[in-house]
Amino acid sequence: MPKETTENSGKKQILLRLSPTLWKELAGWAEDDFRSINGQIEYLLTECVRQRKKANAKP
């Protein structure tokens, strides 16, 4: 599936399919953190990438 760039933000758009159970968990978590579900997913992915980079940087 091709990724499209939104004109005003420069962010990529993707289609993401989630199970109803995972959606419900993410929605609850996002609400607890005062984020949208999209914002929560982006936050979690950003944190995972940051942690991976940190782990790979160790000698």
Buried (B, 14 or more C-beta within 10 A) or exposed (E): EEEEEEEEEEEEEEEEEEEEEEEEEBEEBBEEEEBEBEEBBEBBEEEEEEEEEEEEEEE
